[in-house]
Structure formats: structure tokens, C-alpha cells
């Protein structure tokens, strides 16, 4: 019997966190620092990945106040981070995750 329905792909998140992510042009976007998921029945479904230096602090200290403080103290461009939706992330090779868009087109965490 041939299965025609697709099944959800499972990827071990602990193996993704810390991996460098590259955009569609091959430019480094940053490392996966946080994964945002929602409970969907018995499962957890990934909604977006937070990538970059700002995502590290967001994960550790959680909050907008910290982002504002970092921007104020060190300059706006030093601490960048991006929210990448699960649809934009290519995990066909989990060792080398890629974003399907260019870095300039991604949603910034400080936006």
C-alpha cells in the first residue's frame, strides 16, 4: 500500500539550537538561539525560530526592556536578531539549516 498523505517531519530541537543559519544568498544570519512553539493537542508545533545575537539575550533574560537597554548602551546595529517563521526555515539538512529568504527580508526582533 502506498501512502499519499504526508506526515509531519520531526527534527530534534536540541540538535538545532546553536547551529549557524544561512540565508538564500549564503550570508550568515546567526545561530538558532530560541525556538517558539505552541501546544496543539498532544503535540508541540514550532511557529518560529529566533536567530542572532539579540536572540541569545532574549532567551536568557526574556523581555523588551532588555532589548531597549542593549540598543541604548551599545548601539542599534550591534545586537541584531531575527524571527524566522517555520515556513521560511529549510531544515532538509538539520546540520546546515537555511532560510529561504535573504537576511534583509527577515523580520527583526527589535522591530
C-alpha positions as CSV (number, residue, x, y, z in Angstrom):
1,X,0.0,0.0,0.0
2,X,1.3,3.4,-0.9
3,X,0.9,6.3,1.5
4,X,-0.3,9.5,-0.2
5,X,-0.7,11.7,2.8
6,X,2.4,13.5,4.1
7,X,3.4,13.1,7.7
8,X,4.8,15.9,9.8
9,X,8.6,16.0,9.8
10,X,10.2,15.7,13.2
11,X,13.6,17.3,14.0
12,X,15.3,17.1,17.3
13,X,15.4,20.7,18.6
14,X,18.3,20.2,20.9
15,X,20.4,19.5,17.8
16,X,19.3,22.7,16.1
17,X,19.9,25.2,18.9
18,X,23.3,26.8,18.3
19,X,23.5,25.9,14.6
20,X,24.6,28.6,12.2
21,X,21.8,29.6,9.8
22,X,22.5,31.0,6.3
23,X,20.1,32.9,4.1
24,X,19.2,32.3,0.5
25,X,22.3,34.2,-0.7
26,X,24.6,32.3,1.6
27,X,25.1,35.1,4.1
28,X,25.2,34.0,7.8
29,X,22.1,35.2,9.6
30,X,23.3,34.0,13.1
31,X,22.8,31.0,15.3
32,X,19.4,29.5,16.3
33,X,19.1,30.6,19.9
34,X,15.4,30.0,20.6
35,X,12.5,28.0,19.2
36,X,8.9,29.3,19.8
37,X,6.3,26.6,19.8
38,X,2.6,26.2,20.7
39,X,0.7,23.3,22.1
40,X,-1.5,21.7,19.5
41,X,-3.4,18.9,21.1
42,X,-0.9,16.3,22.3
43,X,1.9,17.9,20.2
44,X,4.1,21.0,20.3
45,X,4.2,22.8,17.0
46,X,7.1,25.1,16.1
47,X,5.9,28.5,14.9
48,X,9.2,30.4,14.6
49,X,12.9,30.4,15.3
50,X,14.8,33.3,16.8
51,X,18.3,33.7,15.3
52,X,21.2,36.0,16.1
53,X,22.9,37.8,19.0
54,X,19.8,39.6,20.3
55,X,18.0,36.2,20.5
56,X,20.6,35.0,23.0
57,X,19.7,37.7,25.4
58,X,16.0,37.4,24.7
59,X,16.2,33.7,25.7
60,X,18.3,34.3,28.8
61,X,16.6,37.4,30.2
62,X,13.3,37.5,28.3
63,X,11.9,40.9,27.6
64,X,11.6,44.0,25.7
65,X,13.1,46.2,28.4
66,X,16.4,44.3,27.9
67,X,16.3,44.8,24.2
68,X,15.8,48.6,24.6
69,X,18.6,48.7,27.2
70,X,21.1,46.9,24.9
71,X,20.2,49.2,22.0
72,X,20.7,52.2,24.2
73,X,24.0,51.1,25.6
74,X,25.7,49.5,22.7
75,X,24.1,50.9,19.5
76,X,21.3,49.7,17.5
77,X,23.3,47.6,15.0
78,X,25.5,45.6,17.4
79,X,22.7,43.4,18.8
80,X,20.6,42.0,16.0
81,X,18.2,39.1,15.9
82,X,15.6,37.8,13.5
83,X,12.3,35.9,13.9
84,X,12.1,33.3,11.2
85,X,8.8,31.5,10.7
86,X,8.8,27.8,10.4
87,X,7.7,28.2,6.7
88,X,10.8,30.2,5.9
89,X,13.3,27.8,7.6
90,X,14.7,25.0,5.4
91,X,15.6,22.0,7.7
92,X,16.0,19.5,4.9
93,X,19.6,19.2,6.2
94,X,19.3,19.9,10.0
95,X,23.1,20.2,10.3
96,X,23.1,23.1,7.9
97,X,19.7,25.0,8.4
98,X,19.0,27.7,5.8
99,X,16.4,30.5,5.5
100,X,14.6,30.6,2.2
101,X,14.7,34.4,2.1
102,X,17.5,37.0,2.2
103,X,18.6,38.3,5.5
104,X,17.4,41.9,4.7
105,X,13.9,40.5,4.2
106,X,13.6,38.8,7.6
107,X,11.6,40.2,10.5
108,X,13.9,41.8,13.0
109,X,13.4,41.0,16.7
110,X,13.8,44.7,17.6
111,X,11.2,45.9,15.2
